[in-house]
Amino acid sequence: MTRPADDQSFQRATVVIPRGVAHFALPGPASTRDFAFLALPRFTLLAFSSAIEPLRIANQLTQQPLYRWRLVSMDGAPVESSAGVRIEVDQGLDPLTRETTAIVCSGTDASQAADRKVLSWLRDHARKGGGLGAICTGAYTLARAGLLGDDSPAVHWENRPAFRELFDVEPLQQIYVIGRKHFSCAGGEAGVDLMLALIAQDHGQKLADAVAEMCLHSRRREANATQKAAFPAPMSSRNPAVARVIAAMKANIATPLDRDQLAEVFGRSPRHLERIFQSVLQETPKGYYLGLRLEEARNLLADTTLSILEIAVATGFNSRSSFSKAYRKRFGMSPARYR
């Protein structure tokens, strides 16, 4: 039987606490919190480093080993990121101690990035009470392992449609979430915000603010900050009725609203709705709505193994042929060729 990785492997990764000019004094010695970052093939470097750097800076500012981490891959071998950069790791799928939080980091090809050994490794860790986290599309792996529970994860806006269809779970649009059993962030720079929130929980808001300053992260975002606006902010303030209609369209992709229903949301006649849409967006409501549905279909084609017919139904088309015709007209190729 494989033994839990010992303390020495942690020390190899974090034995040096860099010194800098800035300093933050804690009231006294503090305990060390352990993380294990599982880097899956084609993980995203930005999200990965955004999560680790605040931990390093917290150690540097306090000159204490508040956090230590090890890097894990599926087989203990170097793993390649989505940018083609390969990183060395400390270990393979050796068991972790209960006090360690395992954080899954992935990127493209998220739905199949982890094999059965990874899923079993995560389940075993959760079974003995170990903490769990997910960075970028790492929530896909937690979902496949059946470890999400009742908590919805934060998933990058580009991957939300696929996640919804694959797992029948509505992912959060916010940048990160700290739930009861796991935490997750949507990737990109959201890893900084997530770790700042964890640092604040562990050692207070003042240290988190000091780490944010060192990261040049001038505007620390709360968990409920949205990833991407459904429509530009100026339009939301200048044309709130149009913004309401677009929000209703996005909420009704599988069963599109008809012209009269959209006009009811708009609060004026269908003819007035058409005129305002042409003026503001240079497109008819019908054309804009179709574009939203086809963009969602393209995400599903890229991120899921759903059949083309299933994707057609999920985006409000009556048949595969009508979907393929609309898709080809919009993107210049058939759904099958794009996939």
C-alpha positions, 0 to 999 in steps of 0.5 A: 500500500502506498503511504501518504506523502511525507512532510519532506516533499512539502518542504522541497516545494516551499523551503525558501520564504523569500525576503522583501522590503515589505513586511507584515507582522502577525501577533505570533506564530501561526500554524501552516495550512497545506495544499496539493495542486493537482495539475491535469493535462492542458491546465491553464497557467494563468489560473494556476499561478494566480492561485499559488502566488498569493500564498507565496506572498503571504509567507514572504510578507509575514516571514512565516510558513503560513502556507505550503503546497505540493504539485501533483500530476496523474503519474508523477511526471511533468505535465503540460499546460494549455500554453505548451509550458511543462511544469515539474511536480512533486508527486503522483497520486499518493494519498494525502493527509486529511489536513491537506486540501486537494485543488484540481487545476484544469483548462481545455478538454476539461470534461475528460481531463482526469482518468479513473485513478484521479476520480478515485484519488479524490473520492478517497481523500474526501472520504477521510475528511480532506478538503477539496477545491477547483480552479478554472474547469477543475469543477468538471472533475469534482462533478465527475467524481460525484463530490459537488454535493448540493453546492454549485461551483463557479465555472468560467463563463465559456464552459457554463453551457457545457457544464449545465448540460453534462451534469444537470447543475447550474454553475454560478456566474460569480468569480469564486465560491467558498462552499461547505464542502469545497471551494472553486473559482472560474479561472483567470485572475479569479484565483487571486480573489479566491486565495485572498478570501481564504487568507482573510479567513485564516489570518485577517483582512489586513493581511489579505489587503497587504497581499493584494497590494503586493499582487498589484491587485488594486480592486479586490473582488468579492465572491459575488462579482459576476464574470461577464456582463450579459450586455455592456454596462452603458446599454444597461443604464441607457436602455434598461428595457433592452437589457431586460429582454436580452436577460430573458433571452439568455434565460430561455435558450432551450425554449425560446420566447416568441415575439409577443413574449419578448415584447411583454418583457420589453413593456411595449409593442412588438413593433416598438421592440423591433425598432429599438433593437435595430437602433441600439444593436443594429439587429432584429430581436429574432436575429440577436436571439438566434445568435445567442442560441448558436453561440451556446451551441458552439460551446456545447459542440466544443466542450461536450460529447452530446450528439448534434441532435441533443445540442439542437434540442438544448438550444431550441431547434426542432430538428438536426437539419434546421439547426445545421442549416442555421449553424452553417449560415452563421459560422460558415461550416456545419456543426459536424465539421466544427466538432 
